[in-house]
Amino acid sequence: MVTQYGISGATAKGIASSVERGVAEGALGPGAALPPVRRLADELGVSPGTVATAYKELRRRGIVVTRGRGGTVVAAAPAVASRRPPKVPDGLRDLAGGHPDPRLLPHLVPPSRLSPGARSHRGTPRLARLEDAVRDWLRPDGVPTEHVTFAHGALDLIGRLLSVELRPGDAVAMEDPGYHHLLDLVTALGLRTVPVAVDDQGMRPEALREALRAGARAVVCSPRAQNPYGGRFSAERRDALVAALQEAPDVLVVENDHASAVADAPLHALAAGGLARWVHVRTVSKFLGTDLRWAAAACDPITLARHDGRMLLTSGWVSHLLQETVYGLMTDDDTRVLVAHAQDTYALRRSALGHELAERGIQSHFVSGMNVWVPVRDESAVVNGLRTYGWWVAAGARFRLASAPGVRISVAELEPSDAVRLASDFAVVLGESEATYGG
């Protein structure tokens, strides 16, 4: 029950705003129970229908959820404050953040001169030479490049598309476990998540078919470096997923190739499968720099028109200054060498930890990308146990919908020599907590 925060308001809008304010300020944390409708109505002197309307609006916006007899509670990831990772305690090695190694990123040298005039930007929002570079980047992987566009990062593009394509209450098929910021984004848009189980080859076809039968109107997935599991599509898995999606031609397929150049896995893109509605998204933050909030996308013509039409009404275009910087890095020979080195380095670090864990009988998943996913029985016991040894890893609860527990270890800055000590400490923690890990 709510005991430390007094909900106020004389209208449905006022009551909803009061709850939202309590959530935003931290007075109502995730899982906090709201009063039953009739009790709150009596306390505020309003009708039960007014409170019910307020709660319905809060549910629609992803701030609260209803658990049957469990009542109405603040959502685990309330849309007014996206889940942020806890602050890393002093003195611990941060293996939870998922960021690239700064030593493997190029130096950013933005153009010294701004391009002239706002009017020309709306008329020509994308630099032609960067469009050509993007087509050269995508085409060798079989991604159709007739229609390309840019956005301020993958989340920006995906959020814009889902808000245009879908309506609150519509269902989106999401990887489980999956990228927590995407899970939060879908909830914040008032959409429903339908979990799709993954393995080392990405989304499982039978689970995807089940989600489509459940009414999913969009699918969001990663073809490689799946976060947090690390899976990647094989050619056979891609074909099986395409076959399932072709049975639902009106469903929008969003393919998030977020790590691309440093994924250490070939691309078998759904976008190459002849789907009716699709978009293939790539960002550069993992290998050119996290401050480069830029994404490129190839898509079908309807998706292009809807995305660019909405962007024109909001931000208008992606900064030409940013585009010039990205183009300069993408076409720089020294940067290409550095990116290739980064891919090899991340592969070495990922494999080193996976193999050291295996030597100690600990199962993990590390096919591609920068992360290692380790199934465990008790996430809290493992996270807290590793903390006592100086390691900070991410509890899997942030990434899971219905899948089994686990922890995510980001290896971007974990040298192979450090992997030996981490794996040994991991084994000790599992023994101390009597945790087991499944497959």
C-alpha positions as CSV (number, residue, x, y, z in Angstrom):
1,M,0.0,0.0,0.0
2,V,1.0,3.6,-0.5
3,T,1.9,5.0,2.9
4,Q,4.5,7.7,2.3
5,Y,3.0,9.4,-0.8
6,G,-0.4,11.0,-0.8
7,I,-2.2,10.8,-4.1
8,S,-4.2,13.9,-4.8
9,G,-6.6,15.2,-7.5
10,A,-10.2,15.9,-8.1
11,T,-10.3,14.7,-11.7
12,A,-9.0,11.7,-13.6
13,K,-6.3,13.9,-15.1
14,G,-5.3,15.3,-11.8
15,I,-5.1,11.9,-10.1
16,A,-3.0,10.5,-13.0
17,S,-0.7,13.5,-12.8
18,S,-0.3,13.1,-9.1
19,V,0.7,9.5,-9.5
20,E,3.1,10.3,-12.3
21,R,4.7,13.0,-10.2
22,G,5.2,10.5,-7.4
23,V,6.9,8.1,-9.7
24,A,9.1,10.7,-11.4
25,E,10.2,12.0,-8.0
26,G,11.0,8.5,-6.7
27,A,8.3,8.5,-4.0
28,L,6.5,5.7,-5.8
29,G,9.1,3.1,-6.8
30,P,8.7,0.2,-9.1
31,G,6.3,-2.3,-7.6
32,A,4.7,0.2,-5.2
33,A,1.0,-0.6,-4.8
34,L,-1.6,2.0,-5.5
35,P,-4.8,2.1,-3.3
36,P,-7.8,0.1,-4.5
37,V,-10.1,2.2,-6.7
38,R,-13.0,2.5,-4.2
39,R,-10.7,3.3,-1.3
40,L,-8.9,6.1,-3.2
41,A,-12.2,7.4,-4.5
42,D,-13.5,7.7,-0.9
43,E,-10.3,9.4,0.3
44,L,-10.4,12.0,-2.5
45,G,-14.2,12.5,-2.5
46,V,-14.6,11.5,-6.2
47,S,-16.4,8.7,-7.9
48,P,-14.8,5.3,-8.4
49,G,-15.2,5.8,-12.2
50,T,-12.9,8.9,-12.0
51,V,-10.2,6.9,-10.2
52,A,-10.7,4.0,-12.6
53,T,-10.2,6.3,-15.6
54,A,-7.0,7.7,-14.0
55,Y,-5.6,4.2,-13.5
56,K,-6.6,3.3,-17.1
57,E,-4.6,6.3,-18.4
58,L,-1.6,5.4,-16.3
59,R,-1.7,1.8,-17.6
60,R,-2.0,3.0,-21.2
61,R,1.1,5.1,-20.8
62,G,3.2,2.3,-19.2
63,I,3.4,3.9,-15.7
64,V,1.4,1.3,-13.9
65,V,0.3,-2.3,-14.5
66,T,-2.6,-4.3,-13.1
67,R,-1.9,-7.7,-11.6
68,G,-5.4,-9.1,-11.1
69,R,-6.0,-9.7,-7.4
70,G,-2.5,-8.1,-6.8
71,G,-4.0,-4.8,-7.6
72,T,-2.4,-1.9,-9.5
73,V,1.3,-1.3,-9.0
74,V,4.0,1.0,-10.5
75,A,5.5,-0.7,-13.5
76,A,9.0,-2.3,-13.2
77,A,10.1,0.2,-15.8
78,P,7.8,3.2,-15.5
79,A,7.7,5.2,-18.6
80,V,8.4,8.5,-16.8
81,A,11.9,7.3,-15.8
82,S,13.5,4.7,-18.0
83,R,15.5,2.1,-16.1
84,R,19.0,3.3,-15.5
85,P,21.8,1.0,-14.4
86,P,22.8,1.5,-10.7
87,K,25.8,3.6,-10.0
88,V,29.0,1.6,-10.0
89,P,30.4,1.5,-6.5
90,D,33.9,2.9,-6.0
91,G,36.7,0.5,-6.5
92,L,34.9,-2.0,-8.7
93,R,35.7,-3.1,-12.3
94,D,32.6,-2.1,-14.3
95,L,31.6,-5.0,-16.6
96,A,28.0,-4.0,-16.7
97,G,27.9,-0.9,-18.8
98,G,28.2,-2.4,-22.3
99,H,30.2,0.5,-23.7
100,P,33.1,0.1,-26.2
101,D,36.7,0.4,-25.1
102,P,37.7,4.1,-25.5
103,R,41.2,3.0,-26.6
104,L,39.6,1.3,-29.6
105,L,37.7,4.4,-30.8
106,P,39.0,7.0,-33.3
107,H,39.6,10.6,-32.4
108,L,36.6,12.7,-33.3
109,V,37.5,15.7,-35.5
110,P,34.3,17.6,-36.5
111,P,34.2,19.9,-39.5
112,S,35.5,23.4,-38.8
113,R,32.7,25.1,-40.8
114,L,29.0,24.8,-40.5
115,S,27.0,24.2,-43.7
116,P,24.8,27.3,-44.6
117,G,21.1,27.8,-44.1
118,A,18.3,25.9,-42.6
119,R,16.1,26.0,-45.6
120,S,18.4,23.8,-47.7
121,H,18.6,21.3,-44.9
122,R,14.9,20.6,-45.0
123,G,15.1,20.3,-48.7
124,T,18.1,18.0,-48.7
125,P,18.2,16.5,-45.2
126,R,20.9,13.9,-46.0
127,L,24.3,14.5,-47.4
128,A,24.5,12.7,-50.8
129,R,28.0,11.5,-50.2
130,L,27.1,9.9,-46.9
131,E,24.1,8.3,-48.5
132,D,26.5,6.7,-51.1
133,A,28.8,5.6,-48.3
134,V,25.9,4.0,-46.4
135,R,24.8,2.1,-49.6
136,D,28.4,0.9,-50.0
137,W,28.3,-0.2,-46.4
138,L,25.1,-2.2,-46.6
139,R,25.1,-3.5,-50.1
140,P,27.8,-6.2,-49.7
141,D,25.7,-7.8,-46.9
142,G,22.7,-8.2,-49.3
143,V,20.6,-5.4,-47.7
144,P,18.5,-3.6,-50.4
145,T,19.7,0.0,-50.6
146,E,17.2,1.7,-52.9
147,H,15.7,3.6,-49.9
148,V,17.9,4.8,-47.1
149,T,17.4,7.4,-44.3
150,F,19.2,8.7,-41.2
151,A,18.1,9.2,-37.6
152,H,19.6,10.3,-34.2
153,G,20.5,6.7,-33.2
154,A,18.6,3.4,-33.4
155,L,16.3,4.1,-30.5
156,D,15.3,7.4,-32.1
157,L,14.4,5.7,-35.4
158,I,12.7,2.7,-33.8
159,G,10.6,4.8,-31.4
160,R,9.6,7.1,-34.3
161,L,8.5,4.1,-36.5
162,L,6.6,2.3,-33.7
163,S,4.7,5.5,-32.8
164,V,3.7,6.1,-36.4
165,E,2.9,2.5,-37.2
166,L,1.1,1.3,-34.0
167,R,-1.4,2.5,-31.5
168,P,-1.3,2.2,-27.7
169,G,-2.2,-1.3,-26.7
170,D,-0.8,-2.9,-29.9
171,A,1.7,-5.8,-29.4
172,V,5.4,-5.9,-30.4
173,A,7.4,-9.1,-30.6
174,M,10.6,-8.5,-28.6
175,E,13.7,-10.7,-28.0
176,D,13.7,-12.3,-24.5
177,P,16.2,-11.6,-23.0
178,G,16.6,-8.4,-25.0
179,Y,18.1,-4.9,-24.9
180,H,16.6,-3.2,-21.9
181,H,16.3,0.3,-23.4
182,L,14.2,-1.1,-26.3
183,L,12.0,-3.0,-23.8
184,D,11.5,0.3,-21.9
185,L,10.9,2.2,-25.1
186,V,8.0,-0.1,-26.1
187,T,6.4,0.2,-22.7
188,A,6.8,4.0,-22.8
189,L,4.9,4.1,-26.1
190,G,2.0,2.4,-24.5
191,L,2.6,-0.8,-26.5
192,R,2.5,-4.4,-25.3
193,T,5.6,-6.6,-25.4
194,V,5.3,-10.2,-26.5
195,P,8.4,-12.2,-25.5
196,V,10.2,-14.2,-28.2
197,A,12.8,-16.6,-26.8
198,V,16.3,-16.5,-28.2
199,D,19.3,-18.9,-28.4
200,D,22.7,-18.7,-29.9
201,Q,21.2,-18.2,-33.4
202,G,18.9,-15.4,-32.3
203,M,15.1,-15.4,-32.3
204,R,13.6,-18.9,-32.3
205,P,11.2,-19.4,-35.2
206,E,8.6,-21.3,-33.3
207,A,8.5,-18.6,-30.6
208,L,8.2,-15.9,-33.3
209,R,5.3,-17.7,-34.9
210,E,3.6,-17.9,-31.5
211,A,4.1,-14.1,-31.0
212,L,2.6,-13.4,-34.5
213,R,-0.4,-15.6,-33.7
214,A,-0.8,-13.6,-30.5
215,G,-1.3,-10.5,-32.7
216,A,2.1,-8.8,-32.8
217,R,2.0,-6.0,-35.3
218,A,5.8,-5.3,-35.2
219,V,8.9,-7.4,-34.6
220,V,12.2,-5.9,-33.2
221,C,15.3,-8.1,-33.4
222,S,19.1,-8.2,-33.8
223,P,20.7,-10.2,-36.5
224,R,24.0,-10.5,-34.7
225,A,25.7,-9.4,-31.4
226,Q,22.2,-9.8,-29.8
227,N,22.2,-7.9,-26.5
228,P,22.5,-9.4,-24.0
229,Y,22.6,-13.0,-25.2
230,G,25.2,-12.6,-28.0
231,G,23.3,-14.7,-30.6
232,R,23.6,-14.2,-34.4
233,F,21.4,-15.4,-37.3
234,S,22.8,-18.3,-39.2
235,A,21.7,-18.6,-42.9
236,E,19.3,-21.4,-41.9
237,R,17.8,-19.5,-39.0
238,R,17.4,-16.4,-41.1
239,D,15.5,-18.4,-43.7
240,A,13.2,-20.0,-41.1
241,L,12.4,-16.6,-39.6
242,V,11.7,-15.1,-43.0
243,A,9.3,-18.0,-43.7
244,A,7.4,-17.2,-40.5
245,L,7.3,-13.5,-41.3
246,Q,6.0,-14.0,-44.8
247,E,2.9,-15.5,-43.3
248,A,2.2,-12.0,-41.7
249,P,3.0,-9.5,-44.5
250,D,1.5,-6.5,-42.7
251,V,3.9,-6.8,-39.7
252,L,6.7,-4.3,-39.6
253,V,10.1,-6.0,-39.1
254,V,12.8,-3.9,-37.4
255,E,16.3,-5.3,-37.7
256,N,18.7,-3.6,-35.3
257,D,22.3,-4.3,-36.4
258,H,23.7,-2.2,-33.6
259,A,27.2,-3.5,-33.5
260,S,27.7,-4.3,-37.2
261,A,31.4,-3.6,-37.8
262,V,32.6,-5.1,-34.5
263,A,30.0,-7.9,-34.2
264,D,32.5,-10.6,-35.3
265,A,29.8,-12.5,-37.2
266,P,28.6,-12.5,-40.8
267,L,25.3,-10.8,-41.5
268,H,22.4,-12.9,-42.6
269,A,19.8,-10.1,-42.8
270,L,16.0,-10.5,-42.7
271,A,16.0,-7.5,-44.9
272,A,17.4,-9.6,-47.7
273,G,14.4,-12.0,-47.5
274,G,11.9,-10.2,-49.7
275,L,9.7,-9.0,-46.8
276,A,6.9,-6.5,-47.5
277,R,7.5,-4.2,-44.5
278,W,11.0,-4.0,-43.1
279,V,13.8,-1.7,-41.9
280,H,17.5,-2.5,-41.3
281,V,19.1,-0.1,-38.8
282,R,22.8,0.4,-38.2
283,T,24.5,2.7,-35.7
284,V,28.2,3.7,-35.3
285,S,28.4,4.3,-31.5
286,K,30.1,0.9,-30.8
287,F,33.0,1.5,-33.1
288,L,33.2,5.2,-33.9
289,G,32.1,6.8,-30.6
290,T,29.2,6.8,-28.2
291,D,28.7,10.6,-28.7
292,L,27.9,10.0,-32.4
293,R,24.1,9.8,-32.1
294,W,23.6,8.8,-35.7
295,A,21.9,5.8,-37.4
296,A,21.5,4.8,-40.9
297,A,18.6,2.7,-42.1
298,A,17.5,1.0,-45.3
299,C,13.8,0.2,-45.6
300,D,10.8,-0.4,-47.9
301,P,9.3,2.8,-49.5
302,I,6.2,3.0,-47.2
303,T,8.4,2.8,-44.1
304,L,10.7,5.5,-45.5
305,A,7.8,7.9,-46.2
306,R,6.3,7.4,-42.8
307,H,9.6,7.8,-40.9
308,D,10.8,10.8,-42.9
309,G,7.3,12.4,-42.8
310,R,7.3,12.3,-39.0
311,M,10.9,13.4,-38.7
312,L,10.2,16.4,-40.9
313,L,7.5,17.5,-38.4
314,T,9.8,17.1,-35.3
315,S,13.6,17.4,-35.5
316,G,13.5,18.0,-39.3
317,W,16.9,16.5,-40.1
318,V,20.0,15.0,-38.6
319,S,22.7,17.7,-38.1
320,H,24.9,18.1,-41.2
321,L,27.7,18.8,-38.9
322,L,27.2,15.3,-37.4
323,Q,26.8,13.8,-40.9
324,E,30.1,15.4,-42.0
325,T,31.9,13.9,-39.0
326,V,30.5,10.4,-39.6
327,Y,31.4,10.6,-43.3
328,G,34.9,11.6,-42.5
329,L,35.4,8.7,-40.2
330,M,33.7,6.1,-42.4
331,T,35.9,6.9,-45.3
332,D,39.2,7.3,-43.4
333,D,41.7,4.5,-44.0
334,D,43.2,4.7,-40.5
335,T,39.8,4.5,-38.9
336,R,39.0,1.4,-40.9
337,V,42.2,-0.2,-39.7
338,L,41.3,0.7,-36.1
339,V,37.8,-0.7,-36.4
340,A,39.1,-4.0,-37.8
341,H,41.5,-4.2,-34.8
342,A,38.6,-3.5,-32.4
343,Q,36.6,-6.3,-33.9
344,D,39.4,-8.8,-33.4
345,T,40.1,-7.5,-29.9
346,Y,36.5,-7.8,-28.7
347,A,36.3,-11.3,-30.2
348,L,39.5,-12.3,-28.3
349,R,38.2,-10.9,-25.0
350,R,34.8,-12.4,-25.4
351,S,36.1,-15.9,-26.2
352,A,38.7,-15.7,-23.5
353,L,36.1,-15.3,-20.8
354,G,33.7,-17.8,-22.3
355,H,36.4,-20.5,-22.5
356,E,37.7,-19.7,-19.0
357,L,34.2,-20.1,-17.6
358,A,33.8,-23.4,-19.5
359,E,37.1,-24.7,-18.0
360,R,35.3,-24.3,-14.6
361,G,32.1,-26.0,-15.7
362,I,30.2,-22.8,-16.1
363,Q,27.9,-22.5,-19.2
364,S,27.8,-19.2,-21.0
365,H,26.7,-17.7,-24.3
366,F,29.2,-15.6,-26.3
367,V,28.8,-16.2,-30.0
368,S,29.1,-12.5,-31.1
369,G,29.3,-8.9,-29.9
370,M,30.7,-7.5,-26.6
371,N,28.8,-9.4,-24.0
372,V,28.8,-12.8,-22.3
373,W,25.5,-14.1,-20.9
374,V,25.8,-16.5,-18.0
375,P,22.6,-18.4,-16.9
376,V,22.4,-18.5,-13.1
377,R,19.7,-19.4,-10.5
378,D,20.0,-16.4,-8.3
379,E,21.0,-13.2,-10.0
380,S,21.3,-11.2,-6.8
381,A,23.5,-13.7,-5.1
382,V,25.9,-13.7,-8.1
383,V,26.0,-9.9,-8.6
384,N,26.6,-9.3,-4.9
385,G,29.0,-12.1,-4.6
386,L,31.1,-10.8,-7.5
387,R,31.0,-7.4,-6.0
388,T,32.9,-8.6,-3.0
389,Y,35.7,-9.7,-5.4
390,G,35.8,-6.3,-7.1
391,W,33.6,-7.0,-10.1
392,W,30.4,-5.2,-11.1
393,V,28.2,-7.1,-13.6
394,A,24.6,-6.6,-14.7
395,A,21.7,-8.6,-13.3
396,G,19.7,-10.1,-16.0
397,A,16.4,-8.9,-14.7
398,R,16.8,-5.6,-16.6
399,F,16.8,-7.6,-19.9
400,R,14.3,-10.3,-19.2
401,L,10.5,-10.7,-19.9
402,A,9.8,-14.3,-19.3
403,S,13.2,-16.0,-19.8
404,A,15.3,-17.7,-17.1
405,P,17.7,-15.7,-14.9
406,G,21.2,-14.8,-15.9
407,V,23.9,-12.1,-15.6
408,R,25.4,-10.0,-18.4
409,I,29.1,-9.4,-18.5
410,S,30.5,-6.8,-20.8
411,V,33.9,-7.7,-22.0
412,A,34.8,-4.6,-24.0
413,E,37.6,-3.7,-21.6
414,L,38.3,-7.1,-20.1
415,E,41.8,-8.3,-21.0
416,P,42.3,-12.0,-21.4
417,S,44.6,-12.1,-18.4
418,D,41.7,-10.6,-16.3
419,A,39.3,-13.2,-17.6
420,V,41.2,-15.9,-15.7
421,R,40.6,-14.2,-12.4
422,L,37.0,-13.3,-13.1
423,A,36.1,-16.9,-14.1
424,S,37.8,-18.2,-10.9
425,D,35.9,-15.7,-8.8
426,F,32.7,-16.6,-10.6
427,A,33.2,-20.2,-9.8
428,V,33.8,-19.4,-6.1
429,V,30.7,-17.2,-6.0
430,L,28.5,-20.0,-7.5
431,G,29.9,-22.4,-4.9
432,E,29.3,-20.0,-2.0
433,S,25.8,-19.2,-3.0
434,E,25.0,-22.8,-4.0
435,A,23.6,-21.3,-7.2
436,T,23.1,-23.5,-10.3
437,Y,23.1,-22.5,-13.9
438,G,20.9,-24.1,-16.5
439,G,21.0,-24.5,-20.3
